[in-house]
Amino acid sequence: MTAIHNTRSSLEKHNLTPKKRFGQNFLVHTGTAEAIVHAGRITSDDIILEVGVGLGALTRPLARAARQVIGLEIDSGLIRYHQDEADLPENVTLIHQDVLKADFIALYEQCQGPIKIMANLPYSISNPFLFKLIENQEKMAWATIMLQKEVADRLTAQPGTKQYGVPTVLLSACATVTRLLTLKPAEFHPRPKIDSVVVRIDFDRQTERIKALPEYDHALLHRVVRGAFSQRRKTLLNTLSSSKLLPMIGEEDKATIKQLTEAAICKAGIAPTARAEDLTLEDFVQLTLAFAG
């Protein structure tokens, strides 16, 4: 009996089907799940937060490697499945929870310190999930997650490429992203249309690159980066002039706002004709300092 057949049979036994609204693609091969856990460098002292327990393919090897697994699962049908089957190890705590609505302060306390995440992430929540991690970076240790290949490409992109964008810059300001494994569609049921990539995001603000940055307003950096990428084909002068980063002179005084914006961009040592995708993290920090006055 194949791994995919076993997955289908388990779902059918409980009248369950993969739900598109949750972006469910269940990992079917035990060896692959074990390889992901191994790549995640889990230790026996770790308390792991698993996002998207599914049928428990990743949960079981995680539980063998870690001290405790706290599993968040949004699908109430899968919660009932595990309750009926009683198939998860004793060191697994299952919680019916949407991670995008989760209280990371409470999770930090539950994990007894910085949060360590393992996840087969639904493609539909990749971006909001990543931004949730960035927002809660001070509570994070690391996250090892499966992402759609194009999302992983964006996180590891270099300036000057089409993949380079808002999440690339904002993550690079607080973490290091490393590609670990590539998974083919046949590893999942149902099969996604493209490859998945396992990445590890280490939230270590003591890396040499991050430590070398001058002090800056983190909230303003987010506004500058989002404003700069709001219209990729336009110049920084045009995108940032309309991003309300400077005190408003008056709704009609667009010429003055543009003039002040140009002065701030030049103060940062950047050409007003440059585009967001050409800037490094260091450039964006200099822009942030210039707009802060």
DOBADO-444243 format. One line per field, with one value per residue (C-alpha): residue number from 1; residue in three letters; x, y negated, z. Coordinates in nm, 2 decimals. Layout:
<rs>
semar = NUM, ...
vexkol = ALA, ...
u = X, ...
v = Y, ...
w = Z, ...
</rs>
This chain:
<rs>
semar = 1, 2, 3, 4, 5, 6, 7, 8, 9, 10, 11, 12, 13, 14, 15, 16, 17, 18, 19, 20, 21, 22, 23, 24, 25, 26, 27, 28, 29, 30, 31, 32, 33, 34, 35, 36, 37, 38, 39, 40, 41, 42, 43, 44, 45, 46, 47, 48, 49, 50, 51, 52, 53, 54, 55, 56, 57, 58, 59, 60, 61, 62, 63, 64, 65, 66, 67, 68, 69, 70, 71, 72, 73, 74, 75, 76, 77, 78, 79, 80, 81, 82, 83, 84, 85, 86, 87, 88, 89, 90, 91, 92, 93, 94, 95, 96, 97, 98, 99, 100, 101, 102, 103, 104, 105, 106, 107, 108, 109, 110, 111, 112, 113, 114, 115, 116, 117, 118, 119, 120, 121, 122, 123, 124, 125, 126, 127, 128, 129, 130, 131, 132, 133, 134, 135, 136, 137, 138, 139, 140, 141, 142, 143, 144, 145, 146, 147, 148, 149, 150, 151, 152, 153, 154, 155, 156, 157, 158, 159, 160, 161, 162, 163, 164, 165, 166, 167, 168, 169, 170, 171, 172, 173, 174, 175, 176, 177, 178, 179, 180, 181, 182, 183, 184, 185, 186, 187, 188, 189, 190, 191, 192, 193, 194, 195, 196, 197, 198, 199, 200, 201, 202, 203, 204, 205, 206, 207, 208, 209, 210, 211, 212, 213, 214, 215, 216, 217, 218, 219, 220, 221, 222, 223, 224, 225, 226, 227, 228, 229, 230, 231, 232, 233, 234, 235, 236, 237, 238, 239, 240, 241, 242, 243, 244, 245, 246, 247, 248, 249, 250, 251, 252, 253, 254, 255, 256, 257, 258, 259, 260, 261, 262, 263, 264, 265, 266, 267, 268, 269, 270, 271, 272, 273, 274, 275, 276, 277, 278, 279, 280, 281, 282, 283, 284, 285, 286, 287, 288, 289, 290, 291, 292, 293
vexkol = MET, THR, ALA, ILE, HIS, ASN, THR, ARG, SER, SER, LEU, GLU, LYS, HIS, ASN, LEU, THR, PRO, LYS, LYS, ARG, PHE, GLY, GLN, ASN, PHE, LEU, VAL, HIS, THR, GLY, THR, ALA, GLU, ALA, ILE, VAL, HIS, ALA, GLY, ARG, ILE, THR, SER, ASP, ASP, ILE, ILE, LEU, GLU, VAL, GLY, VAL, GLY, LEU, GLY, ALA, LEU, THR, ARG, PRO, LEU, ALA, ARG, ALA, ALA, ARG, GLN, VAL, ILE, GLY, LEU, GLU, ILE, ASP, SER, GLY, LEU, ILE, ARG, TYR, HIS, GLN, ASP, GLU, ALA, ASP, LEU, PRO, GLU, ASN, VAL, THR, LEU, ILE, HIS, GLN, ASP, VAL, LEU, LYS, ALA, ASP, PHE, ILE, ALA, LEU, TYR, GLU, GLN, CYS, GLN, GLY, PRO, ILE, LYS, ILE, MET, ALA, ASN, LEU, PRO, TYR, SER, ILE, SER, ASN, PRO, PHE, LEU, PHE, LYS, LEU, ILE, GLU, ASN, GLN, GLU, LYS, MET, ALA, TRP, ALA, THR, ILE, MET, LEU, GLN, LYS, GLU, VAL, ALA, ASP, ARG, LEU, THR, ALA, GLN, PRO, GLY, THR, LYS, GLN, TYR, GLY, VAL, PRO, THR, VAL, LEU, LEU, SER, ALA, CYS, ALA, THR, VAL, THR, ARG, LEU, LEU, THR, LEU, LYS, PRO, ALA, GLU, PHE, HIS, PRO, ARG, PRO, LYS, ILE, ASP, SER, VAL, VAL, VAL, ARG, ILE, ASP, PHE, ASP, ARG, GLN, THR, GLU, ARG, ILE, LYS, ALA, LEU, PRO, GLU, TYR, ASP, HIS, ALA, LEU, LEU, HIS, ARG, VAL, VAL, ARG, GLY, ALA, PHE, SER, GLN, ARG, ARG, LYS, THR, LEU, LEU, ASN, THR, LEU, SER, SER, SER, LYS, LEU, LEU, PRO, MET, ILE, GLY, GLU, GLU, ASP, LYS, ALA, THR, ILE, LYS, GLN, LEU, THR, GLU, ALA, ALA, ILE, CYS, LYS, ALA, GLY, ILE, ALA, PRO, THR, ALA, ARG, ALA, GLU, ASP, LEU, THR, LEU, GLU, ASP, PHE, VAL, GLN, LEU, THR, LEU, ALA, PHE, ALA, GLY
u = 0.00, 0.15, 0.20, -0.05, -0.31, -0.26, -0.32, -0.63, -0.76, -0.70, -0.90, -1.18, -1.21, -1.31, -1.50, -1.24, -1.10, -0.82, -0.97, -0.88, -0.97, -0.70, -0.45, -0.41, -0.14, -0.05, 0.30, 0.28, 0.63, 0.77, 1.13, 1.08, 0.93, 1.23, 1.47, 1.30, 1.32, 1.69, 1.76, 1.58, 1.85, 1.60, 1.74, 1.59, 1.55, 1.35, 0.98, 0.86, 0.56, 0.43, 0.20, -0.05, -0.04, -0.24, -0.24, 0.07, 0.33, 0.58, 0.44, 0.55, 0.92, 0.92, 0.79, 1.07, 1.33, 1.20, 1.10, 0.75, 0.55, 0.27, 0.07, -0.16, -0.43, -0.70, -0.91, -1.15, -1.20, -0.83, -0.85, -1.14, -0.94, -0.65, -0.88, -1.06, -0.74, -0.54, -0.24, -0.01, 0.26, 0.21, 0.45, 0.22, -0.03, -0.29, -0.46, -0.74, -0.60, -0.54, -0.18, -0.25, -0.48, -0.25, -0.12, 0.26, 0.31, 0.11, 0.29, 0.63, 0.52, 0.39, 0.72, 0.91, 1.12, 1.19, 0.96, 1.09, 0.86, 0.83, 0.56, 0.43, 0.29, -0.03, 0.06, -0.23, -0.10, 0.27, 0.30, 0.08, 0.26, 0.60, 0.50, 0.35, 0.70, 0.86, 0.62, 0.70, 1.08, 1.18, 0.99, 1.13, 1.43, 1.39, 1.14, 1.19, 0.91, 0.80, 0.71, 0.61, 0.93, 0.85, 0.81, 1.14, 1.30, 1.18, 1.32, 1.67, 1.67, 1.94, 1.90, 1.84, 1.62, 1.25, 1.21, 1.36, 1.09, 0.93, 0.97, 1.33, 1.43, 1.23, 1.35, 1.71, 1.68, 1.61, 1.70, 1.91, 1.74, 1.89, 1.75, 1.76, 1.56, 1.36, 1.05, 0.87, 0.49, 0.48, 0.57, 0.22, -0.15, -0.30, -0.01, 0.08, 0.16, 0.52, 0.81, 0.82, 1.14, 1.22, 1.39, 1.53, 1.49, 1.72, 1.61, 1.96, 2.01, 2.37, 2.49, 2.77, 2.56, 2.27, 2.50, 2.67, 2.35, 2.31, 2.01, 1.69, 1.31, 1.19, 0.83, 0.95, 1.18, 0.87, 0.68, 0.98, 1.02, 0.65, 0.63, 0.93, 0.80, 0.44, 0.50, 0.80, 0.84, 0.85, 1.15, 1.20, 1.12, 0.77, 0.69, 0.81, 0.66, 0.32, 0.39, 0.32, 0.66, 0.70, 0.48, 0.21, 0.25, -0.10, -0.29, -0.24, 0.13, 0.26, 0.55, 0.69, 0.64, 0.83, 1.11, 1.14, 1.13, 1.40, 1.62, 1.57, 1.67, 1.98, 2.07, 2.07, 2.33, 2.08, 1.98, 1.62, 1.59, 1.68, 1.42, 1.34, 1.47, 1.82, 1.86, 2.03, 1.91, 2.18, 2.04, 1.69, 1.82, 1.99, 1.66, 1.48, 1.73, 1.69, 1.32, 1.34, 1.52
v = 0.00, -0.34, -0.63, -0.84, -0.56, -0.55, -0.92, -0.90, -0.60, -0.79, -1.09, -0.88, -0.68, -1.01, -1.16, -1.42, -1.57, -1.83, -2.17, -2.43, -2.72, -2.60, -2.53, -2.17, -1.96, -1.67, -1.54, -1.17, -1.02, -0.93, -0.95, -1.30, -1.42, -1.27, -1.44, -1.78, -1.72, -1.63, -1.94, -2.15, -2.05, -1.97, -1.89, -1.69, -2.01, -2.20, -2.29, -2.31, -2.50, -2.31, -2.51, -2.30, -1.95, -1.79, -1.41, -1.42, -1.32, -1.58, -1.58, -1.22, -1.25, -1.60, -1.45, -1.18, -1.45, -1.73, -1.76, -1.88, -1.97, -2.23, -2.18, -2.45, -2.33, -2.54, -2.25, -2.13, -1.80, -1.72, -1.80, -1.54, -1.30, -1.30, -1.29, -0.98, -0.80, -0.90, -0.87, -1.14, -1.09, -1.21, -1.50, -1.66, -1.93, -1.99, -2.33, -2.44, -2.77, -2.99, -3.10, -3.43, -3.51, -3.36, -3.56, -3.53, -3.66, -3.37, -3.13, -3.27, -3.18, -2.84, -2.77, -2.88, -3.13, -3.22, -3.04, -2.76, -2.68, -2.39, -2.40, -2.26, -2.60, -2.63, -2.84, -3.06, -3.21, -3.23, -3.61, -3.70, -3.43, -3.57, -3.92, -3.79, -3.65, -3.98, -4.17, -3.93, -3.90, -3.97, -3.65, -3.43, -3.20, -3.03, -2.89, -2.60, -2.60, -2.45, -2.72, -2.74, -2.77, -3.11, -3.24, -3.08, -3.25, -3.59, -3.54, -3.46, -3.70, -3.95, -4.32, -4.38, -4.07, -4.05, -3.82, -4.09, -4.27, -4.37, -4.04, -4.00, -4.33, -4.32, -3.97, -4.05, -4.33, -4.08, -3.73, -3.50, -3.28, -2.94, -2.70, -2.34, -2.10, -2.10, -1.88, -1.76, -1.77, -1.39, -1.43, -1.57, -1.48, -1.65, -1.73, -2.11, -2.23, -2.34, -2.24, -2.33, -2.45, -2.40, -2.71, -2.80, -3.15, -3.24, -3.55, -3.64, -4.01, -3.95, -3.87, -4.09, -4.25, -4.34, -4.46, -4.69, -4.88, -5.22, -5.26, -5.34, -5.34, -4.99, -5.10, -5.37, -5.12, -4.91, -5.21, -5.32, -4.96, -4.92, -5.26, -5.21, -4.88, -5.00, -5.06, -4.86, -5.02, -5.37, -5.56, -5.61, -5.98, -5.90, -5.61, -5.78, -6.11, -5.95, -5.74, -6.01, -5.96, -6.34, -6.57, -6.69, -7.05, -7.05, -6.82, -7.05, -7.12, -6.81, -7.00, -7.08, -6.73, -6.60, -6.85, -6.75, -6.38, -6.43, -6.60, -6.31, -6.05, -6.25, -6.29, -5.91, -5.91, -5.75, -5.87, -5.98, -5.79, -5.46, -5.19, -4.99, -4.66, -4.81, -4.90, -4.70, -4.67, -4.92, -5.17, -5.13, -5.20, -5.52, -5.62, -5.56, -5.78, -6.05, -6.05, -6.05, -6.38
w = 0.00, -0.10, 0.12, -0.08, -0.05, 0.32, 0.34, 0.13, 0.34, 0.67, 0.54, 0.40, 0.72, 0.90, 0.61, 0.55, 0.23, 0.17, 0.21, -0.05, 0.18, 0.42, 0.14, 0.26, 0.10, 0.33, 0.35, 0.27, 0.30, 0.64, 0.52, 0.39, 0.73, 0.91, 0.67, 0.74, 1.12, 1.08, 0.87, 1.14, 1.39, 1.67, 2.01, 2.30, 2.50, 2.24, 2.27, 1.91, 1.79, 1.48, 1.26, 1.06, 1.22, 0.94, 0.97, 1.20, 0.94, 1.07, 1.42, 1.51, 1.42, 1.58, 1.90, 1.90, 1.86, 2.08, 2.45, 2.36, 2.05, 2.06, 1.75, 1.61, 1.37, 1.21, 1.08, 1.34, 1.14, 1.19, 1.56, 1.59, 1.37, 1.62, 1.92, 1.77, 1.67, 1.98, 1.75, 1.87, 2.13, 2.49, 2.45, 2.18, 2.28, 2.01, 1.99, 1.76, 1.65, 1.34, 1.37, 1.20, 1.50, 1.76, 2.05, 2.02, 2.38, 2.51, 2.27, 2.39, 2.75, 2.65, 2.47, 2.78, 2.58, 2.22, 1.98, 1.75, 1.46, 1.23, 0.96, 0.64, 0.56, 0.35, 0.05, 0.10, 0.42, 0.34, 0.31, 0.61, 0.82, 0.73, 0.82, 1.15, 1.23, 1.14, 1.37, 1.65, 1.58, 1.94, 2.05, 1.78, 1.78, 1.44, 1.20, 0.97, 0.72, 0.38, 0.13, -0.23, -0.43, -0.56, -0.20, -0.10, -0.40, -0.28, 0.07, -0.06, -0.36, -0.43, -0.51, -0.88, -0.93, -0.99, -0.68, -0.45, -0.26, 0.07, 0.26, 0.14, 0.29, 0.61, 0.69, 0.62, 0.88, 1.16, 1.04, 0.82, 0.56, 0.46, 0.20, 0.33, 0.10, -0.22, -0.22, -0.54, -0.58, -0.54, -0.17, -0.10, -0.13, -0.31, -0.53, -0.56, -0.91, -0.83, -0.60, -0.23, -0.05, 0.32, 0.45, 0.80, 0.93, 1.22, 1.41, 1.53, 1.57, 1.66, 1.31, 1.19, 0.92, 1.15, 1.43, 1.18, 1.10, 1.28, 1.51, 1.32, 1.36, 1.28, 1.21, 0.98, 0.79, 0.73, 0.59, 0.37, 0.23, 0.16, 0.00, -0.22, -0.35, -0.39, -0.76, -0.87, -1.21, -1.08, -0.93, -0.56, -0.60, -0.74, -0.50, -0.18, -0.27, -0.25, 0.06, 0.32, 0.49, 0.54, 0.74, 0.50, 0.39, 0.24, 0.01, -0.28, -0.23, -0.41, -0.56, -0.21, -0.09, -0.40, -0.34, 0.03, -0.07, -0.33, -0.06, 0.18, -0.09, -0.18, 0.19, 0.21, -0.07, -0.32, -0.67, -0.68, -1.02, -0.85, -0.81, -0.49, -0.63, -0.67, -0.30, -0.03, 0.33, 0.42, 0.16, 0.31, 0.65, 0.53, 0.37, 0.70, 0.88, 0.62, 0.65, 1.03, 1.00
</rs>
